Amino acid sequence: MASRTMQKLYSARLLLQHFDQVDHQDELIRPAYISAHADAVVFHLQGAMQALLYEIAETAQLPQGEWKTAADLRQAADVKGCVIPHLNRILALEKDSFSWLSQLNRRYRDCWLPELKQVDVVDPSLAAPLIPLARDSFSEQQQLISWLENMQSFINDLRQTMQEF
């Protein structure tokens, strides 16, 4: 399962390397390009976290496929009477609303929500251009890079402690 985790991280890293090509895109498709790449990176990071949970379950010799989240895995471990200290770190990060993992999880959930459009009455003389403003691709890219680096560091730390455990 470790190879699956690394594969997902590698895919996210590759997508981030191609994120710089946003400047070469036509101005009309740039927002879609940024959004598609950002969502793809988020999906791969979530896939890496899911693969890490499978690694942890495998290490604890828990049956796979009976859970989807860290909380579900905790419940499966409790039922089997297993103690998995690595899950405490993941669950703590998920509960901390300022942590990188909590932010990543929110961003992942946002991928599935429809965009909310605000209906405002606008004075026609103050009307903005018809082309919608894109999210700042640089800050979006920096956020994704930060999540990737945090996840890689976290996974490496967890793997070292899993070997000791």
Summary of the structure (lengths in Angstrom):
residues: 165
radius of gyration: 19.4
end to end distance: 17.7
largest distance: 68.0
contacts: 422
relative contact order: 0.16
helix: 72%
strand: 0%
